[in-house]
């Protein structure tokens, strides 16, 4: 049941044929990069989007926890805890 067009049926195999040429992939990458650069030029005051961090460093997590505990203190002071 081997397909001659795809000798490696697993898309994660390094030799898997996607049907995309190197030129098409490069052009697609360039198109996206140019669109992002144009967006930055059109909206210079807009901050760059940040990628979410799956496992934040310990220091960042501690800051986040501190903010939450401060919020808990405010809720407690305003008698909003439930």
N, CA, C and O atoms as a GROMACS GRO file, in nm:
protein
  328
    1UNK      N    1   0.083  -0.117   0.000
    1UNK     CA    2   0.000   0.000   0.000
    1UNK      C    3   0.088   0.125   0.000
    1UNK      O    4   0.055   0.224   0.064
    2UNK      N    5   0.197   0.119  -0.070
    2UNK     CA    6   0.291   0.230  -0.078
    2UNK      C    7   0.252   0.323  -0.191
    2UNK      O    8   0.223   0.279  -0.302
    3UNK      N    9   0.250   0.451  -0.162
    3UNK     CA   10   0.217   0.553  -0.261
    3UNK      C   11   0.347   0.603  -0.323
    3UNK      O   12   0.431   0.657  -0.251
    4UNK      N   13   0.366   0.586  -0.454
    4UNK     CA   14   0.492   0.630  -0.515
    4UNK      C   15   0.513   0.781  -0.505
    4UNK      O   16   0.627   0.827  -0.505
    5UNK      N   17   0.406   0.858  -0.497
    5UNK     CA   18   0.420   1.003  -0.486
    5UNK      C   19   0.473   1.041  -0.348
    5UNK      O   20   0.544   1.141  -0.333
    6UNK      N   21   0.439   0.961  -0.246
    6UNK     CA   22   0.484   0.986  -0.110
    6UNK      C   23   0.549   0.859  -0.056
    6UNK      O   24   0.483   0.779   0.011
    7UNK      N   25   0.679   0.840  -0.084
    7UNK     CA   26   0.742   0.718  -0.035
    7UNK      C   27   0.747   0.712   0.118
    7UNK      O   28   0.758   0.603   0.175
    8UNK      N   29   0.739   0.827   0.184
    8UNK     CA   30   0.736   0.832   0.330
    8UNK      C   31   0.601   0.891   0.369
    8UNK      O   32   0.585   1.013   0.366
    9UNK      N   33   0.502   0.807   0.407
    9UNK     CA   34   0.367   0.858   0.436
    9UNK      C   35   0.357   0.941   0.563
    9UNK      O   36   0.255   1.004   0.586
   10UNK      N   37   0.459   0.941   0.646
   10UNK     CA   38   0.455   1.016   0.772
   10UNK      C   39   0.500   1.161   0.746
   10UNK      O   40   0.614   1.182   0.707
   11UNK      N   41   0.412   1.261   0.767
   11UNK     CA   42   0.451   1.400   0.741
   11UNK      C   43   0.564   1.449   0.830
   11UNK      O   44   0.622   1.554   0.802
   12UNK      N   45   0.595   1.378   0.936
   12UNK     CA   46   0.705   1.420   1.024
   12UNK      C   47   0.838   1.360   0.980
   12UNK      O   48   0.943   1.394   1.036
   13UNK      N   49   0.837   1.273   0.883
   13UNK     CA   50   0.960   1.214   0.832
   13UNK      C   51   1.038   1.321   0.757
   13UNK      O   52   0.979   1.396   0.680
   14UNK      N   53   1.170   1.329   0.777
   14UNK     CA   54   1.248   1.436   0.713
   14UNK      C   55   1.241   1.436   0.560
   14UNK      O   56   1.259   1.540   0.498
   15UNK      N   57   1.215   1.322   0.499
   15UNK     CA   58   1.211   1.314   0.353
   15UNK      C   59   1.069   1.321   0.298
   15UNK      O   60   1.047   1.293   0.180
   16UNK      N   61   0.971   1.357   0.381
   16UNK     CA   62   0.832   1.364   0.337
   16UNK      C   63   0.817   1.476   0.235
   16UNK      O   64   0.862   1.588   0.256
   17UNK      N   65   0.753   1.444   0.124
   17UNK     CA   66   0.730   1.541   0.016
   17UNK      C   67   0.599   1.614   0.042
   17UNK      O   68   0.494   1.551   0.052
   18UNK      N   69   0.604   1.747   0.055
   18UNK     CA   70   0.483   1.825   0.080
   18UNK      C   71   0.419   1.874  -0.049
   18UNK      O   72   0.301   1.909  -0.050
   19UNK      N   73   0.495   1.876  -0.157
   19UNK     CA   74   0.444   1.931  -0.282
   19UNK      C   75   0.477   2.078  -0.296
   19UNK      O   76   0.453   2.137  -0.402
   20UNK      N   77   0.531   2.139  -0.192
   20UNK     CA   78   0.571   2.279  -0.198
   20UNK      C   79   0.716   2.288  -0.244
   20UNK      O   80   0.802   2.213  -0.198
   21UNK      N   81   0.741   2.380  -0.336
   21UNK     CA   82   0.879   2.400  -0.379
   21UNK      C   83   0.948   2.494  -0.282
   21UNK      O   84   0.884   2.568  -0.208
   22UNK      N   85   1.080   2.489  -0.284
   22UNK     CA   86   1.157   2.580  -0.198
   22UNK      C   87   1.123   2.725  -0.233
   22UNK      O   88   1.112   2.809  -0.144
   23UNK      N   89   1.107   2.752  -0.361
   23UNK     CA   90   1.075   2.889  -0.405
   23UNK      C   91   0.941   2.935  -0.347
   23UNK      O   92   0.929   3.048  -0.302
   24UNK      N   93   0.841   2.848  -0.349
   24UNK     CA   94   0.709   2.884  -0.296
   24UNK      C   95   0.716   2.911  -0.146
   24UNK      O   96   0.652   3.004  -0.096
   25UNK      N   97   0.792   2.832  -0.074
   25UNK     CA   98   0.805   2.850   0.070
   25UNK      C   99   0.875   2.982   0.101
   25UNK      O  100   0.834   3.056   0.190
   26UNK      N  101   0.982   3.012   0.026
   26UNK     CA  102   1.056   3.137   0.047
   26UNK      C  103   0.967   3.256   0.015
   26UNK      O  104   0.967   3.355   0.088
   27UNK      N  105   0.891   3.248  -0.095
   27UNK     CA  106   0.801   3.358  -0.131
   27UNK      C  107   0.693   3.378  -0.024
   27UNK      O  108   0.659   3.492   0.008
   28UNK      N  109   0.640   3.270   0.029
   28UNK     CA  110   0.540   3.280   0.135
   28UNK      C  111   0.597   3.345   0.260
   28UNK      O  112   0.534   3.429   0.322
   29UNK      N  113   0.718   3.305   0.295
   29UNK     CA  114   0.785   3.364   0.412
   29UNK      C  115   0.808   3.512   0.390
   29UNK      O  116   0.782   3.594   0.478
   30UNK      N  117   0.857   3.548   0.271
   30UNK     CA  118   0.883   3.689   0.240
   30UNK      C  119   0.755   3.771   0.242
   30UNK      O  120   0.755   3.884   0.290
   31UNK      N  121   0.646   3.715   0.192
   31UNK     CA  122   0.518   3.785   0.191
   31UNK      C  123   0.474   3.818   0.333
   31UNK      O  124   0.432   3.930   0.361
   32UNK      N  125   0.484   3.721   0.422
   32UNK     CA  126   0.444   3.743   0.561
   32UNK      C  127   0.536   3.845   0.627
   32UNK      O  128   0.489   3.934   0.699
   33UNK      N  129   0.666   3.834   0.603
   33UNK     CA  130   0.761   3.927   0.664
   33UNK      C  131   0.736   4.070   0.616
   33UNK      O  132   0.739   4.163   0.697
   34UNK      N  133   0.709   4.088   0.487
   34UNK     CA  134   0.682   4.222   0.434
   34UNK      C  135   0.552   4.277   0.490
   34UNK      O  136   0.542   4.397   0.518
   35UNK      N  137   0.452   4.192   0.506
   35UNK     CA  138   0.325   4.237   0.563
   35UNK      C  139   0.344   4.283   0.707
   35UNK      O  140   0.286   4.383   0.749
   36UNK      N  141   0.425   4.211   0.784
   36UNK     CA  142   0.452   4.250   0.922
   36UNK      C  143   0.528   4.383   0.927
   36UNK      O  144   0.499   4.467   1.012
   37UNK      N  145   0.625   4.401   0.837
   37UNK     CA  146   0.700   4.526   0.832
   37UNK      C  147   0.610   4.643   0.795
   37UNK      O  148   0.621   4.752   0.852
   38UNK      N  149   0.520   4.621   0.700
   38UNK     CA  150   0.426   4.726   0.659
   38UNK      C  151   0.332   4.761   0.775
   38UNK      O  152   0.301   4.878   0.796
   39UNK      N  153   0.287   4.662   0.847
   39UNK     CA  154   0.200   4.685   0.963
   39UNK      C  155   0.272   4.771   1.067
   39UNK      O  156   0.213   4.862   1.125
   40UNK      N  157   0.400   4.742   1.090
   40UNK     CA  158   0.478   4.821   1.186
   40UNK      C  159   0.493   4.965   1.138
   40UNK      O  160   0.488   5.058   1.220
   41UNK      N  161   0.512   4.986   1.007
   41UNK     CA  162   0.524   5.122   0.954
   41UNK      C  163   0.392   5.197   0.964
   41UNK      O  164   0.392   5.317   0.992
   42UNK      N  165   0.282   5.128   0.942
   42UNK     CA  166   0.151   5.194   0.944
   42UNK      C  167   0.106   5.227   1.086
   42UNK      O  168   0.033   5.324   1.108
   43UNK      N  169   0.150   5.149   1.183
   43UNK     CA  170   0.109   5.167   1.323
   43UNK      C  171   0.233   5.168   1.412
   43UNK      O  172   0.254   5.073   1.489
   44UNK      N  173   0.315   5.273   1.404
   44UNK     CA  174   0.440   5.274   1.483
   44UNK      C  175   0.417   5.281   1.634
   44UNK      O  176   0.504   5.241   1.711
   45UNK      N  177   0.301   5.332   1.676
   45UNK     CA  178   0.274   5.345   1.819
   45UNK      C  179   0.222   5.216   1.882
   45UNK      O  180   0.215   5.206   2.004
   46UNK      N  181   0.186   5.120   1.800
   46UNK     CA  182   0.132   4.994   1.851
   46UNK      C  183   0.248   4.904   1.896
   46UNK      O  184   0.341   4.882   1.819
   47UNK      N  185   0.242   4.852   2.018
   47UNK     CA  186   0.352   4.766   2.064
   47UNK      C  187   0.353   4.635   1.988
   47UNK      O  188   0.249   4.587   1.941
   48UNK      N  189   0.472   4.578   1.976
   48UNK     CA  190   0.484   4.451   1.907
   48UNK      C  191   0.415   4.342   1.988
   48UNK      O  192   0.421   4.343   2.111
   49UNK      N  193   0.348   4.249   1.920
   49UNK     CA  194   0.284   4.141   1.995
   49UNK      C  195   0.391   4.052   2.057
   49UNK      O  196   0.497   4.028   1.998
   50UNK      N  197   0.362   4.003   2.174
   50UNK     CA  198   0.456   3.914   2.242
   50UNK      C  199   0.401   3.773   2.237
   50UNK      O  200   0.281   3.749   2.244
   51UNK      N  201   0.492   3.681   2.224
   51UNK     CA  202   0.454   3.541   2.222
   51UNK      C  203   0.437   3.494   2.366
   51UNK      O  204   0.522   3.524   2.450
   52UNK      N  205   0.331   3.421   2.395
   52UNK     CA  206   0.314   3.371   2.532
   52UNK      C  207   0.424   3.271   2.564
   52UNK      O  208   0.466   3.193   2.479
   53UNK      N  209   0.469   3.272   2.687
   53UNK     CA  210   0.574   3.182   2.731
   53UNK      C  211   0.508   3.064   2.799
   53UNK      O  212   0.431   3.080   2.893
   54UNK      N  213   0.540   2.944   2.750
   54UNK     CA  214   0.478   2.823   2.805
   54UNK      C  215   0.524   2.799   2.949
   54UNK      O  216   0.442   2.767   3.035
   55UNK      N  217   0.652   2.815   2.974
   55UNK     CA  218   0.707   2.794   3.108
   55UNK      C  219   0.782   2.921   3.147
   55UNK      O  220   0.903   2.930   3.122
   56UNK      N  221   0.716   3.019   3.208
   56UNK     CA  222   0.784   3.143   3.244
   56UNK      C  223   0.892   3.119   3.348
   56UNK      O  224   0.878   3.031   3.433
   57UNK      N  225   1.001   3.197   3.342
   57UNK     CA  226   1.105   3.184   3.445
   57UNK      C  227   1.047   3.211   3.583
   57UNK      O  228   0.943   3.274   3.598
   58UNK      N  229   1.116   3.162   3.684
   58UNK     CA  230   1.066   3.173   3.821
   58UNK      C  231   1.040   3.317   3.862
   58UNK      O  232   0.943   3.344   3.932
   59UNK      N  233   1.125   3.409   3.820
   59UNK     CA  234   1.108   3.550   3.857
   59UNK      C  235   0.979   3.608   3.803
   59UNK      O  236   0.909   3.681   3.873
   60UNK      N  237   0.946   3.576   3.678
   60UNK     CA  238   0.823   3.627   3.619
   60UNK      C  239   0.702   3.569   3.689
   60UNK      O  240   0.603   3.639   3.710
   61UNK      N  241   0.708   3.443   3.724
   61UNK     CA  242   0.596   3.380   3.793
   61UNK      C  243   0.576   3.444   3.930
   61UNK      O  244   0.463   3.465   3.975
   62UNK      N  245   0.687   3.476   3.996
   62UNK     CA  246   0.676   3.538   4.128
   62UNK      C  247   0.612   3.675   4.118
   62UNK      O  248   0.530   3.711   4.202
   63UNK      N  249   0.647   3.752   4.014
   63UNK     CA  250   0.585   3.883   3.994
   63UNK      C  251   0.435   3.867   3.976
   63UNK      O  252   0.356   3.942   4.034
   64UNK      N  253   0.396   3.769   3.895
   64UNK     CA  254   0.254   3.746   3.869
   64UNK      C  255   0.182   3.709   3.998
   64UNK      O  256   0.072   3.758   4.024
   65UNK      N  257   0.244   3.624   4.078
   65UNK     CA  258   0.182   3.584   4.204
   65UNK      C  259   0.168   3.705   4.297
   65UNK      O  260   0.068   3.718   4.367
   66UNK      N  261   0.267   3.792   4.297
   66UNK     CA  262   0.261   3.910   4.383
   66UNK      C  263   0.146   4.000   4.342
   66UNK      O  264   0.075   4.053   4.427
   67UNK      N  265   0.127   4.018   4.211
   67UNK     CA  266   0.015   4.100   4.164
   67UNK      C  267  -0.118   4.041   4.210
   67UNK      O  268  -0.207   4.114   4.252
   68UNK      N  269  -0.130   3.912   4.202
   68UNK     CA  270  -0.254   3.848   4.244
   68UNK      C  271  -0.274   3.866   4.394
   68UNK      O  272  -0.386   3.891   4.439
   69UNK      N  273  -0.168   3.854   4.471
   69UNK     CA  274  -0.186   3.870   4.615
   69UNK      C  275  -0.221   4.014   4.650
   69UNK      O  276  -0.296   4.039   4.744
   70UNK      N  277  -0.167   4.110   4.573
   70UNK     CA  278  -0.204   4.250   4.595
   70UNK      C  279  -0.352   4.269   4.564
   70UNK      O  280  -0.422   4.339   4.636
   71UNK      N  281  -0.398   4.207   4.456
   71UNK     CA  282  -0.539   4.216   4.420
   71UNK      C  283  -0.625   4.154   4.529
   71UNK      O  284  -0.731   4.206   4.563
   72UNK      N  285  -0.578   4.043   4.584
   72UNK     CA  286  -0.653   3.980   4.694
   72UNK      C  287  -0.662   4.073   4.814
   72UNK      O  288  -0.764   4.078   4.882
   73UNK      N  289  -0.552   4.146   4.841
   73UNK     CA  290  -0.554   4.242   4.953
   73UNK      C  291  -0.656   4.353   4.929
   73UNK      O  292  -0.728   4.393   5.020
   74UNK      N  293  -0.661   4.401   4.806
   74UNK     CA  294  -0.757   4.508   4.772
   74UNK      C  295  -0.899   4.455   4.787
   74UNK      O  296  -0.985   4.523   4.844
   75UNK      N  297  -0.924   4.336   4.736
   75UNK     CA  298  -1.058   4.277   4.749
   75UNK      C  299  -1.096   4.262   4.896
   75UNK      O  300  -1.209   4.288   4.936
   76UNK      N  301  -0.998   4.219   4.975
   76UNK     CA  302  -1.024   4.202   5.118
   76UNK      C  303  -1.056   4.337   5.184
   76UNK      O  304  -1.148   4.347   5.264
   77UNK      N  305  -0.977   4.439   5.148
   77UNK     CA  306  -0.998   4.572   5.206
   77UNK      C  307  -1.134   4.630   5.168
   77UNK      O  308  -1.195   4.703   5.246
   78UNK      N  309  -1.180   4.597   5.049
   78UNK     CA  310  -1.310   4.648   5.003
   78UNK      C  311  -1.424   4.551   5.034
   78UNK      O  312  -1.538   4.573   4.993
   79UNK      N  313  -1.391   4.446   5.108
   79UNK     CA  314  -1.490   4.344   5.145
   79UNK      C  315  -1.557   4.283   5.022
   79UNK      O  316  -1.678   4.263   5.018
   80UNK      N  317  -1.473   4.253   4.920
   80UNK     CA  318  -1.525   4.193   4.798
   80UNK      C  319  -1.487   4.045   4.786
   80UNK      O  320  -1.519   3.983   4.685
   81UNK      N  321  -1.420   3.988   4.887
   81UNK     CA  322  -1.383   3.847   4.873
   81UNK      C  323  -1.508   3.761   4.888
   81UNK      O  324  -1.602   3.793   4.961
   82UNK      N  325  -1.504   3.655   4.816
   82UNK     CA  326  -1.619   3.564   4.819
   82UNK      C  327  -1.576   3.429   4.864
   82UNK      O  328  -1.658   3.337   4.873
   0.00000   0.00000   0.00000
